[in-house]
Amino acid sequence: MMRTNDEILGQFEAALSQMQTPEEPELLYAPIIYSMAGGGKRLRPVLLLIANEAFGGNIDKAMPAALAVEVFHNFTLLHDDIMDNADVRRGKPSVFAKWGENVAILSGDAMLITAYKMLTALDAERLPRVLHIFNDMALEVCEGQQYDMDFESMTVVTVEDYIQMIERKTSALLSGSAMIGATLAGASDDDIKKLYRFATELGLAFQLQDDVLDSFGDEALGKKIGGDILEGKQTYLMVQAMNRASEVEREVLRTTHKNEALSDAEKIATIKALYEKLDVKRAAEQQIELRFERALAVLNTLSIAGERTVRLQEFARNLMGRKK
């Protein structure tokens, strides 16, 4: 009997609560405990365990890998917050804000090492293949972050550039997790490649939806609207708008967030009005739909029985906030 996704999440949280972290030196380990206890959706470890069970694996044996990807993900957030100068993470002070830059760097380093240490608990026969996937995934995340930073100083970013960046920065951790879960269950190379496509397309849909919600979401859902606009961030909406705009409009898109004569609300309203005029929200929504449908279509091509993919479909729908 396959577990529900909520049961798998519960099992992961129980394993996470058992994670042994030394007490001393306190300034190295306290931030790790703080960041790991900070909630988050646990998307990556849950996907890893769902994929593992779908292919007949034993999720207790796969648990060290699930813990490793979650620790790795949280390590990237510690360092991201330093790069972004971010004071808040998941509604509470970031490690960077609470303890300072040096602590966030070193605790992050320790988390990366801890993630690799956890992988060593895996079945020795599968470990080389898992390490290969994990290393590729980890490097892709770094590449994605660098491209994201590069975009800040570029006047023109193409839609293709942007998609390639989020494929690394957002999708790589999801696809790597799915592949590791299936690998540990002994899935075929063909099925592992298909899972990579499933999770990559799903990750793209998720990030594009996040871009749209940042500008057009509902504050009642707890998401502050317009943060990306105020930061002058290159999102899918901004990239599309720059590609569609006249030169005069481009100047507005480029400079509004830096205009000290405008209030935050006015900056957001100015850019959103241009987004509406240039119809970029619809372009993003079409892209989200395309990626999401592609992801689900891949599941029908896996070599396992249809009922074994139900939890993966459910995961995809929940991730995108969809009921059906």
SENU-476975 format. One record per residue (C-alpha): x negated, y, z negated. Coordinates in nm, 2 decimals. Example, Ala and Ser with C-alpha at 12.3 -4.5 7.8 and 13.67 -1.06 7.14 Angstrom:
residues 2
R    east   north      up
R   -1.23   -0.45   -0.78
R   -1.37   -0.11   -0.71
//
This chain:
residues 324
R    east   north      up
R    0.00    0.00    0.00
R   -0.16    0.33    0.11
R   -0.16    0.61   -0.14
R    0.02    0.94   -0.08
R   -0.20    1.24   -0.01
R   -0.10    1.38   -0.35
R   -0.21    1.06   -0.52
R   -0.55    1.08   -0.34
R   -0.59    1.44   -0.45
R   -0.51    1.33   -0.81
R   -0.77    1.06   -0.79
R   -1.03    1.30   -0.65
R   -0.96    1.56   -0.93
R   -1.00    1.28   -1.19
R   -1.34    1.18   -1.04
R   -1.44    1.55   -1.02
R   -1.36    1.60   -1.39
R   -1.59    1.30   -1.47
R   -1.88    1.47   -1.28
R   -2.18    1.48   -1.52
R   -2.35    1.82   -1.52
R   -2.64    1.89   -1.76
R   -2.59    2.16   -2.02
R   -2.94    2.31   -2.01
R   -3.07    2.54   -1.87
R   -2.73    2.70   -1.91
R   -2.77    2.97   -1.65
R   -2.84    2.71   -1.39
R   -2.55    2.47   -1.46
R   -2.27    2.68   -1.62
R   -2.21    2.86   -1.28
R   -2.18    2.51   -1.11
R   -1.92    2.40   -1.36
R   -1.74    2.73   -1.32
R   -1.73    2.72   -0.94
R   -1.62    2.36   -0.92
R   -1.34    2.42   -1.17
R   -1.22    2.71   -0.97
R   -0.94    2.53   -0.79
R   -0.95    2.54   -0.41
R   -0.74    2.31   -0.19
R   -1.00    2.03   -0.19
R   -0.92    1.99    0.18
R   -1.25    1.83    0.28
R   -1.27    1.55    0.02
R   -0.90    1.47    0.05
R   -0.94    1.43    0.43
R   -1.25    1.22    0.38
R   -1.06    0.98    0.15
R   -0.74    0.98    0.38
R   -0.96    0.89    0.68
R   -1.14    0.62    0.48
R   -0.81    0.46    0.37
R   -0.66    0.48    0.71
R   -0.94    0.26    0.84
R   -0.90    0.01    0.56
R   -1.18    0.15    0.34
R   -1.21    0.14   -0.04
R   -1.17    0.50   -0.16
R   -1.34    0.43   -0.49
R   -1.65    0.34   -0.30
R   -1.61    0.65   -0.08
R   -1.57    0.88   -0.38
R   -1.94    0.98   -0.41
R   -1.92    1.11   -0.05
R   -1.60    1.30   -0.12
R   -1.76    1.46   -0.43
R   -2.07    1.54   -0.22
R   -1.88    1.73    0.05
R   -1.68    1.93   -0.21
R   -2.00    2.03   -0.40
R   -2.17    2.12   -0.06
R   -1.86    2.33    0.04
R   -1.87    2.52   -0.30
R   -2.25    2.57   -0.26
R   -2.19    2.75    0.07
R   -1.93    2.97   -0.10
R   -2.18    3.08   -0.37
R   -2.43    3.19   -0.11
R   -2.16    3.34    0.12
R   -2.05    3.56   -0.17
R   -2.40    3.70   -0.20
R   -2.42    3.77    0.18
R   -2.07    3.93    0.18
R   -2.12    4.12   -0.15
R   -1.80    3.96   -0.26
R   -1.68    4.02   -0.62
R   -1.39    3.78   -0.62
R   -1.35    3.42   -0.52
R   -1.01    3.23   -0.56
R   -0.87    3.52   -0.77
R   -1.15    3.53   -1.03
R   -1.50    3.69   -1.04
R   -1.74    3.52   -0.80
R   -2.06    3.36   -0.95
R   -2.25    3.64   -0.78
R   -2.04    3.91   -0.96
R   -2.04    3.72   -1.29
R   -2.41    3.62   -1.32
R   -2.59    3.81   -1.05
R   -2.77    3.73   -0.73
R   -3.06    3.53   -0.86
R   -2.83    3.29   -1.06
R   -2.60    3.25   -0.76
R   -2.90    3.16   -0.53
R   -3.05    2.91   -0.77
R   -2.73    2.75   -0.88
R   -2.63    2.72   -0.52
R   -2.96    2.55   -0.44
R   -2.90    2.31   -0.73
R   -2.55    2.23   -0.59
R   -2.70    2.15   -0.25
R   -2.95    1.91   -0.41
R   -2.66    1.76   -0.63
R   -2.46    1.69   -0.31
R   -2.74    1.49   -0.16
R   -2.80    1.31   -0.49
R   -2.44    1.20   -0.49
R   -2.47    1.05   -0.15
R   -2.74    0.81   -0.28
R   -2.46    0.62   -0.47
R   -2.31    0.51   -0.14
R   -2.35    0.16    0.01
R   -2.71    0.14    0.14
R   -2.60   -0.01    0.47
R   -2.38    0.29    0.56
R   -2.60    0.56    0.41
R   -2.82    0.64    0.71
R   -2.52    0.70    0.94
R   -2.35    0.91    0.67
R   -2.66    1.11    0.61
R   -2.69    1.18    0.99
R   -2.33    1.31    1.00
R   -2.38    1.51    0.67
R   -2.70    1.67    0.80
R   -2.54    1.77    1.13
R   -2.24    1.91    0.95
R   -2.45    2.11    0.70
R   -2.66    2.27    0.98
R   -2.36    2.36    1.18
R   -2.21    2.54    0.88
R   -2.53    2.74    0.86
R   -2.53    2.82    1.23
R   -2.17    2.93    1.21
R   -2.25    3.17    0.92
R   -2.54    3.31    1.12
R   -2.33    3.37    1.43
R   -2.06    3.53    1.21
R   -2.33    3.77    1.07
R   -2.46    3.83    1.42
R   -2.12    3.94    1.54
R   -2.12    4.23    1.29
R   -2.38    4.41    1.50
R   -2.25    4.31    1.84
R   -2.03    4.55    2.04
R   -1.87    4.28    2.25
R   -1.79    3.93    2.12
R   -1.62    3.70    2.37
R   -1.33    3.47    2.28
R   -1.55    3.18    2.36
R   -1.82    3.30    2.13
R   -1.57    3.34    1.85
R   -1.42    2.99    1.90
R   -1.77    2.84    1.89
R   -1.85    3.03    1.57
R   -1.54    2.91    1.38
R   -1.59    2.56    1.52
R   -1.92    2.55    1.32
R   -1.82    2.76    1.03
R   -1.48    2.62    0.95
R   -1.42    2.30    1.16
R   -1.76    2.14    1.10
R   -1.69    2.06    0.73
R   -1.35    1.91    0.82
R   -1.47    1.70    1.11
R   -1.78    1.59    0.92
R   -1.56    1.48    0.62
R   -1.32    1.28    0.84
R   -1.61    1.11    1.02
R   -1.79    1.02    0.69
R   -1.47    0.87    0.55
R   -1.41    0.66    0.86
R   -1.78    0.56    0.88
R   -1.77    0.43    0.53
R   -1.47    0.22    0.62
R   -1.65    0.07    0.92
R   -1.46    0.24    1.19
R   -1.58    0.21    1.55
R   -1.79    0.49    1.71
R   -1.50    0.55    1.95
R   -1.26    0.61    1.66
R   -1.51    0.83    1.48
R   -1.55    1.05    1.79
R   -1.17    1.08    1.81
R   -1.15    1.18    1.45
R   -1.41    1.44    1.51
R   -1.19    1.59    1.78
R   -0.88    1.57    1.56
R   -1.05    1.76    1.27
R   -1.22    2.01    1.50
R   -0.90    2.11    1.67
R   -0.72    2.12    1.34
R   -0.99    2.34    1.18
R   -0.96    2.58    1.47
R   -0.59    2.60    1.43
R   -0.63    2.66    1.06
R   -0.89    2.94    1.10
R   -0.69    3.11    1.37
R   -0.38    3.10    1.16
R   -0.58    3.25    0.87
R   -0.68    3.53    1.10
R   -0.32    3.60    1.19
R   -0.20    3.58    0.83
R   -0.47    3.83    0.72
R   -0.30    4.10    0.93
R    0.06    3.98    0.97
R    0.11    3.75    0.66
R    0.35    3.80    0.38
R    0.21    3.96    0.06
R    0.47    3.75   -0.13
R    0.26    3.45   -0.05
R   -0.02    3.59   -0.26
R   -0.24    3.70    0.04
R   -0.35    4.06    0.05
R   -0.28    4.20    0.39
R   -0.54    4.37    0.60
R   -0.86    4.27    0.43
R   -1.03    4.17    0.76
R   -0.93    4.51    0.92
R   -1.07    4.71    0.63
R   -1.40    4.51    0.65
R   -1.42    4.57    1.03
R   -1.44    4.19    1.06
R   -1.46    4.01    1.40
R   -1.15    3.79    1.39
R   -0.97    3.63    1.68
R   -0.72    3.92    1.68
R   -1.00    4.18    1.69
R   -1.20    3.99    1.96
R   -0.89    3.96    2.18
R   -0.79    4.33    2.12
R   -1.14    4.44    2.22
R   -1.12    4.23    2.54
R   -0.78    4.38    2.63
R   -0.82    4.74    2.52
R   -0.91    5.05    2.72
R   -1.23    5.23    2.63
R   -1.04    5.48    2.42
R   -0.86    5.20    2.23
R   -1.19    5.01    2.18
R   -1.34    5.32    2.01
R   -1.04    5.32    1.77
R   -1.08    4.94    1.71
R   -1.45    4.99    1.64
R   -1.44    5.29    1.41
R   -1.11    5.30    1.22
R   -1.23    5.10    0.92
R   -1.52    5.35    0.88
R   -1.30    5.66    0.90
R   -1.31    5.82    0.56
R   -1.02    6.06    0.65
R   -0.78    5.76    0.65
R   -0.64    5.57    0.35
R   -0.66    5.19    0.35
R   -0.29    5.17    0.44
R   -0.34    5.41    0.74
R   -0.64    5.21    0.86
R   -0.44    4.89    0.85
R   -0.14    5.05    1.02
R   -0.35    5.20    1.30
R   -0.52    4.87    1.39
R   -0.20    4.67    1.36
R   -0.02    4.91    1.59
R   -0.29    4.84    1.85
R   -0.27    4.47    1.79
R    0.11    4.49    1.86
R    0.05    4.70    2.17
R   -0.21    4.46    2.31
R    0.00    4.16    2.22
R   -0.28    3.98    2.05
R   -0.07    3.81    1.78
R    0.12    3.62    2.05
R   -0.21    3.51    2.21
R   -0.34    3.39    1.88
R   -0.01    3.20    1.81
R   -0.03    3.03    2.15
R   -0.39    2.92    2.07
R   -0.29    2.79    1.73
R    0.00    2.59    1.88
R   -0.23    2.45    2.15
R   -0.50    2.34    1.90
R   -0.25    2.19    1.65
R   -0.08    1.99    1.92
R   -0.41    1.87    2.05
R   -0.51    1.76    1.70
R   -0.19    1.55    1.65
R   -0.22    1.40    2.00
R   -0.56    1.26    1.92
R   -0.42    1.06    1.63
R   -0.20    0.86    1.88
R   -0.51    0.74    2.06
R   -0.68    0.58    1.75
R   -0.72    0.20    1.75
R   -0.53    0.16    1.42
R   -0.16    0.10    1.38
R    0.06    0.41    1.39
R    0.17    0.38    1.03
R   -0.20    0.41    0.92
R   -0.22    0.76    1.08
R    0.09    0.89    0.89
R   -0.12    1.04    0.61
R   -0.35    1.21    0.86
R   -0.05    1.37    1.03
R    0.09    1.47    0.70
R   -0.25    1.63    0.61
R   -0.25    1.83    0.93
R    0.11    1.96    0.88
R    0.05    2.05    0.52
R   -0.27    2.23    0.61
R   -0.08    2.44    0.86
R    0.21    2.49    0.62
R    0.45    2.30    0.85
R    0.74    2.08    0.75
R    0.76    1.87    1.07
//
